[in-house]
Amino acid sequence: MVRSAHPELTEVDAFSRQLKELFYIDNHVFIGMPKTEAFATDDFKKFVESKAKDFVFVYFPWNNTLVKTVGKEEYLKLKTNRNQDLITAEEQQKLRDYKVAVLGMSVGLNIAFVLTQAGISNNIVLADFDELDTTNLNRILAGIHQIGLNKTIIAARHIYEDNPFAEVTMLTEGVNETNLEELIKAGKVDCIVEEIDDFPFKIHARLLAMKYKIPVVMVTDNGDGVVLHVERYDKGHDQIWGKPAEFFTNALAAGPLGKEQAGMMIIQNIVGGVHRVDPKMIASVQRVIAKELVSWSQLGSAAILGGVVVTYTVKQIALGREPRKIFARGSARSRLSAATIQHHEHVRTR
């Protein structure tokens, strides 16, 4: 690409710095030596010469930037180097190959980014029909320049900028039973992270997960804390939030749920009852019902916490482990502890 023909293009040379990082990673004898000395050695010069052609260019059209970088495998080596030995090379490969579908890009956007930043799900599915509004910016990792942009596209851009070799499937029209089942049949989903507001879809997604034996993870913000749900349909679990599936299918068959009725179903079955809900959230729900607030209250700190909690949980599932109890200090302690208890109830198989 000729610079004179594209004066508006921003070019970034990440490659030269990446070679310096790779040199230390691949040549342990130089670890601890001052960089100026190490980079002056013949070993480094030979290393650079051997790698001189091992680069690719990545173009980001949304910010008109062209980046010179190492290829896919060496990028993964660099990207996950600081994960050692908290995550072994073998485990990192398993996490990379584990395919996650994140449905809903409010809390889900944070989840998707933290997952991929941790090297989990190089092939990831993102779904949301909604567009970014300014009122979303208290909890969504985005900027004012992205107002009006589909949330799925915002999430995908975050992921590609973090890992240009990721493969992102974007459902910008949203997710439904049909396209979700098609993705599952195509082998693109090993785990569902469900963060959709639509209550009937929550049920239908879990019925599909039961059918195809796929685990479902969901986190619900609760004031400053979160409530975690893990349903191990991959291990034969056959209930939804601790109740027989028929309980919910019968409720849906009785007719459409109003917002208040759906809200009570969420509070009773997902959060675990009114007594487990942050009192300030209950007050805000009452104001929503009274049309004094546009929507229920949500905090950015809880959304980020949700991303961390779900990433930890998905990592344990992908590696064949049982997630350990999650604790937090202060006022969120009881809610997080309660979430873990619910988790164990929901993974229990018959």
C-alpha positions as CSV (number, residue, x, y, z in Angstrom):
1,M,0.0,0.0,0.0
2,V,1.6,3.3,-1.2
3,R,1.7,6.0,1.5
4,S,1.4,8.8,-1.1
5,A,-1.8,7.3,-2.4
6,H,-3.3,7.0,1.1
7,P,-2.2,9.9,3.2
8,E,-5.1,9.4,5.6
9,L,-3.8,5.9,6.6
10,T,-2.2,5.4,10.0
11,E,0.6,2.8,9.9
12,V,1.8,1.0,13.0
13,D,4.9,-1.2,13.2
14,A,4.2,-3.6,16.0
15,F,6.5,-6.2,14.4
16,S,9.9,-4.7,15.4
17,R,8.9,-4.5,19.1
18,Q,7.3,-8.0,18.9
19,L,10.6,-9.5,17.7
20,K,12.3,-8.1,20.8
21,E,9.8,-9.7,23.0
22,L,10.0,-13.0,21.1
23,F,13.8,-13.0,21.4
24,Y,13.6,-13.1,25.2
25,I,10.8,-15.7,25.2
26,D,12.7,-18.0,22.8
27,N,16.2,-17.4,24.2
28,H,16.0,-17.8,28.0
29,V,19.8,-17.3,28.4
30,F,19.3,-13.6,27.9
31,I,16.6,-13.2,30.5
32,G,17.9,-10.7,33.1
33,M,20.4,-9.1,30.8
34,P,19.8,-5.4,30.2
35,K,17.9,-5.0,26.9
36,T,20.5,-2.7,25.4
37,E,23.1,-5.3,25.8
38,A,21.0,-8.2,24.6
39,F,19.8,-6.4,21.5
40,A,23.5,-5.6,20.6
41,T,24.5,-9.3,20.5
42,D,25.0,-11.3,17.3
43,D,22.4,-13.7,18.6
44,F,19.7,-11.0,18.4
45,K,20.8,-9.9,14.9
46,K,20.6,-13.4,13.6
47,F,17.2,-13.9,15.3
48,V,15.9,-10.8,13.6
49,E,17.3,-11.9,10.2
50,S,15.6,-15.3,10.6
51,K,12.3,-13.7,11.3
52,A,12.5,-10.8,8.8
53,K,9.8,-12.2,6.5
54,D,7.5,-13.6,9.2
55,F,5.0,-10.8,9.3
56,V,1.6,-9.9,8.1
57,F,-0.4,-6.7,7.7
58,V,-3.7,-6.3,9.5
59,Y,-6.0,-3.5,8.3
60,F,-8.7,-2.0,10.7
61,P,-11.1,-0.2,8.4
62,W,-13.1,1.4,11.2
63,N,-10.1,3.5,12.3
64,N,-8.2,3.4,9.1
65,T,-5.1,1.8,10.6
66,L,-2.6,-0.7,9.1
67,V,-0.6,-2.8,11.5
68,K,2.5,-4.8,10.7
69,T,2.5,-7.8,13.1
70,V,3.8,-11.3,13.6
71,G,1.6,-14.1,12.4
72,K,-1.2,-16.0,14.2
73,E,0.8,-18.5,16.2
74,E,3.5,-16.2,17.4
75,Y,0.9,-13.6,18.2
76,L,-0.8,-16.2,20.5
77,K,2.6,-16.9,22.1
78,L,3.1,-13.3,22.9
79,K,-0.5,-12.6,23.9
80,T,-0.6,-15.5,26.4
81,N,3.0,-15.4,27.6
82,R,2.1,-13.6,30.9
83,N,-0.6,-16.2,31.6
84,Q,2.1,-18.8,32.4
85,D,2.1,-20.8,34.7
86,L,-1.3,-19.8,35.9
87,I,-2.4,-21.4,32.6
88,T,-0.2,-24.0,31.0
89,A,0.5,-24.1,27.2
90,E,-1.7,-27.2,26.9
91,E,-4.5,-25.5,28.8
92,Q,-4.2,-22.4,26.8
93,Q,-4.7,-24.4,23.6
94,K,-7.9,-26.0,25.0
95,L,-9.2,-22.6,26.0
96,R,-8.4,-21.2,22.6
97,D,-10.3,-24.0,20.9
98,Y,-13.3,-23.8,23.2
99,K,-16.1,-22.0,21.3
100,V,-18.4,-19.7,23.3
101,A,-21.6,-17.9,22.2
102,V,-22.3,-14.7,24.1
103,L,-25.9,-13.7,23.6
104,G,-26.7,-10.2,24.6
105,M,-24.2,-7.3,24.5
106,S,-24.9,-5.3,27.6
107,V,-23.2,-7.2,30.4
108,G,-22.3,-9.6,27.5
109,L,-20.0,-7.2,25.8
110,N,-17.8,-7.1,28.9
111,I,-17.9,-10.9,29.1
112,A,-17.0,-11.3,25.5
113,F,-14.0,-9.0,25.8
114,V,-12.6,-10.5,29.0
115,L,-13.0,-14.0,27.6
116,T,-11.0,-13.3,24.5
117,Q,-8.5,-11.2,26.3
118,A,-7.8,-14.3,28.5
119,G,-7.2,-16.3,25.3
120,I,-10.5,-18.1,25.5
121,S,-12.7,-18.8,22.4
122,N,-10.7,-17.8,19.4
123,N,-13.9,-18.6,17.5
124,I,-16.7,-16.7,19.3
125,V,-20.3,-15.9,18.5
126,L,-21.8,-12.5,19.5
127,A,-25.5,-11.6,19.2
128,D,-27.5,-8.5,19.8
129,F,-29.8,-6.4,17.6
130,D,-29.6,-3.3,19.8
131,E,-27.6,-0.1,19.1
132,L,-25.5,1.9,21.6
133,D,-27.1,4.8,23.4
134,T,-25.4,7.3,25.6
135,T,-27.2,5.9,28.7
136,N,-25.4,2.5,28.0
137,L,-22.0,4.1,28.5
138,N,-22.1,3.7,32.3
139,R,-21.6,-0.1,31.8
140,I,-20.5,-0.8,28.2
141,L,-16.9,-0.5,27.1
142,A,-17.5,1.9,24.3
143,G,-17.2,5.6,23.4
144,I,-19.4,8.5,22.4
145,H,-18.1,8.2,18.8
146,Q,-19.9,4.8,18.6
147,I,-23.4,6.1,19.5
148,G,-25.9,4.4,17.2
149,L,-23.6,1.5,16.3
150,N,-24.8,-2.0,16.8
151,K,-23.5,-3.4,20.1
152,T,-22.3,-6.6,18.5
153,I,-20.1,-4.6,16.1
154,I,-18.6,-2.7,19.0
155,A,-17.8,-5.9,20.8
156,A,-16.3,-7.5,17.7
157,R,-14.1,-4.4,17.1
158,H,-12.8,-4.7,20.7
159,I,-12.0,-8.3,20.1
160,Y,-10.3,-7.8,16.7
161,E,-8.1,-5.0,18.1
162,D,-7.1,-7.3,20.9
163,N,-6.6,-10.3,18.7
164,P,-6.7,-9.7,15.0
165,F,-6.6,-13.4,14.3
166,A,-9.9,-14.1,16.1
167,E,-12.9,-15.4,14.2
168,V,-16.1,-13.6,15.3
169,T,-19.5,-14.6,14.1
170,M,-21.8,-11.6,14.5
171,L,-25.6,-11.8,14.8
172,T,-26.4,-8.2,14.4
173,E,-30.1,-9.0,13.9
174,G,-30.2,-10.7,17.2
175,V,-30.5,-14.4,18.2
176,N,-33.5,-16.7,18.0
177,E,-34.2,-20.4,18.4
178,T,-33.6,-21.0,14.7
179,N,-30.2,-19.4,14.2
180,L,-29.0,-20.6,17.6
181,E,-29.8,-24.2,16.7
182,E,-28.1,-23.8,13.3
183,L,-24.9,-22.6,15.0
184,I,-25.0,-25.5,17.5
185,K,-25.5,-28.0,14.7
186,A,-22.6,-26.4,12.8
187,G,-20.3,-27.1,15.8
188,K,-19.8,-23.4,16.5
189,V,-21.0,-23.5,20.1
190,D,-19.4,-25.4,23.1
191,C,-20.9,-23.1,25.7
192,I,-23.7,-20.6,25.8
193,V,-23.4,-17.4,27.9
194,E,-26.9,-16.1,28.0
195,E,-27.5,-12.4,28.8
196,I,-30.7,-11.7,26.8
197,D,-33.5,-9.6,28.4
198,D,-36.3,-11.5,26.6
199,F,-37.6,-14.0,29.2
200,P,-39.2,-16.5,26.8
201,F,-35.9,-16.8,24.9
202,K,-34.0,-17.6,28.1
203,I,-36.2,-20.6,28.4
204,H,-36.0,-21.6,24.8
205,A,-32.2,-21.3,24.8
206,R,-32.0,-23.7,27.8
207,L,-34.3,-26.2,26.1
208,L,-31.9,-26.2,23.1
209,A,-28.9,-26.5,25.5
210,M,-30.6,-29.6,27.1
211,K,-31.3,-31.1,23.7
212,Y,-27.7,-30.7,22.5
213,K,-26.0,-31.1,25.9
214,I,-24.3,-27.7,26.1
215,P,-23.6,-25.8,29.4
216,V,-25.2,-22.5,30.0
217,V,-23.7,-19.7,32.1
218,M,-25.5,-16.5,33.1
219,V,-24.7,-13.7,35.4
220,T,-27.2,-11.2,36.7
221,D,-26.1,-7.9,38.2
222,N,-27.5,-7.1,41.6
223,G,-26.5,-3.7,42.8
224,D,-22.8,-3.8,43.4
225,G,-22.8,-7.6,43.2
226,V,-23.7,-10.3,40.7
227,V,-25.6,-13.6,40.8
228,L,-24.0,-16.4,38.9
229,H,-25.9,-19.4,37.3
230,V,-24.2,-22.4,35.8
231,E,-26.4,-25.1,34.3
232,R,-24.4,-28.2,33.2
233,Y,-26.7,-29.6,30.5
234,D,-23.5,-31.2,29.1
235,K,-23.5,-33.4,32.2
236,G,-27.2,-34.4,32.0
237,H,-28.8,-31.6,34.1
238,D,-32.5,-31.4,33.1
239,Q,-33.9,-28.5,35.0
240,I,-34.0,-24.7,34.5
241,W,-33.0,-22.6,37.5
242,G,-33.7,-25.6,39.8
243,K,-37.2,-26.3,38.5
244,P,-38.5,-28.8,35.9
245,A,-38.5,-27.4,32.4
246,E,-42.3,-28.0,32.3
247,F,-42.8,-25.3,35.0
248,F,-41.6,-22.7,32.5
249,T,-43.0,-24.1,29.3
250,N,-46.4,-24.2,30.9
251,A,-46.0,-20.6,32.0
252,L,-45.1,-19.5,28.5
253,A,-48.0,-21.6,27.0
254,A,-50.5,-19.8,29.2
255,G,-49.9,-16.6,27.2
256,P,-47.4,-13.7,26.8
257,L,-45.7,-12.5,30.0
258,G,-46.1,-8.9,30.9
259,K,-43.0,-6.9,32.0
260,E,-44.0,-7.1,35.7
261,Q,-44.7,-10.8,35.5
262,A,-41.4,-11.5,33.7
263,G,-39.7,-9.4,36.2
264,M,-41.1,-11.4,39.1
265,M,-40.1,-14.6,37.4
266,I,-36.5,-13.3,37.2
267,I,-36.4,-12.2,40.8
268,Q,-37.9,-15.5,42.1
269,N,-36.1,-18.0,39.9
270,I,-32.8,-16.3,38.9
271,V,-31.9,-14.0,41.7
272,G,-33.5,-16.3,44.3
273,G,-36.2,-14.2,45.8
274,V,-36.8,-10.6,46.8
275,H,-34.8,-11.0,50.0
276,R,-31.6,-11.5,47.9
277,V,-32.1,-8.4,45.7
278,D,-30.3,-5.2,46.6
279,P,-33.0,-3.0,48.2
280,K,-32.0,-0.1,46.0
281,M,-32.7,-2.2,43.0
282,I,-36.1,-3.1,44.3
283,A,-36.8,0.6,44.7
284,S,-35.7,1.3,41.2
285,V,-37.9,-1.5,39.8
286,Q,-40.9,0.1,41.6
287,R,-40.0,3.5,40.0
288,V,-39.8,1.8,36.5
289,I,-43.3,0.3,37.1
290,A,-44.5,3.8,38.1
291,K,-42.9,5.2,34.9
292,E,-40.6,7.4,36.9
293,L,-37.4,5.7,35.5
294,V,-36.8,4.6,31.9
295,S,-35.2,1.3,32.9
296,W,-33.9,-0.6,35.9
297,S,-30.6,0.4,37.5
298,Q,-27.3,-1.2,36.4
299,L,-23.8,-0.3,37.4
300,G,-20.7,-0.5,35.3
301,S,-18.7,-2.0,38.1
302,A,-21.1,-4.9,38.4
303,A,-21.0,-5.4,34.6
304,I,-17.2,-5.6,34.7
305,L,-17.4,-8.0,37.7
306,G,-19.8,-10.1,35.7
307,G,-17.2,-10.4,32.9
308,V,-14.6,-11.6,35.4
309,V,-16.9,-14.1,37.1
310,V,-18.1,-15.6,33.8
311,T,-14.6,-15.8,32.3
312,Y,-13.4,-17.7,35.4
313,T,-16.4,-20.0,35.2
314,V,-16.1,-20.7,31.5
315,K,-12.4,-21.4,31.9
316,Q,-13.0,-24.0,34.6
317,I,-15.7,-25.7,32.4
318,A,-13.5,-25.7,29.3
319,L,-10.7,-27.3,31.3
320,G,-12.9,-30.0,32.8
321,R,-12.9,-28.5,36.4
322,E,-15.7,-27.6,38.8
323,P,-15.6,-23.8,39.5
324,R,-14.7,-23.1,43.1
325,K,-16.7,-20.9,45.4
326,I,-16.5,-17.2,44.7
327,F,-16.3,-14.8,47.6
328,A,-16.1,-11.1,47.9
329,R,-15.6,-8.7,50.8
330,G,-18.1,-6.2,52.0
331,S,-21.7,-5.8,51.1
332,A,-21.5,-8.0,48.0
333,R,-20.4,-11.1,50.0
334,S,-23.8,-12.6,50.7
335,R,-24.9,-12.2,47.1
336,L,-21.8,-13.7,45.6
337,S,-21.9,-16.6,48.1
338,A,-25.6,-17.2,47.4
339,A,-24.8,-17.3,43.7
340,T,-22.3,-20.0,44.2
341,I,-24.8,-22.1,46.2
342,Q,-27.2,-21.7,43.3
343,H,-24.5,-22.8,41.0
344,H,-23.9,-26.0,42.8
345,E,-27.6,-26.7,42.9
346,H,-27.9,-26.3,39.2
347,V,-24.9,-28.4,38.2
348,R,-26.1,-31.4,40.2
349,T,-27.2,-34.2,38.0
350,R,-29.6,-37.0,38.5
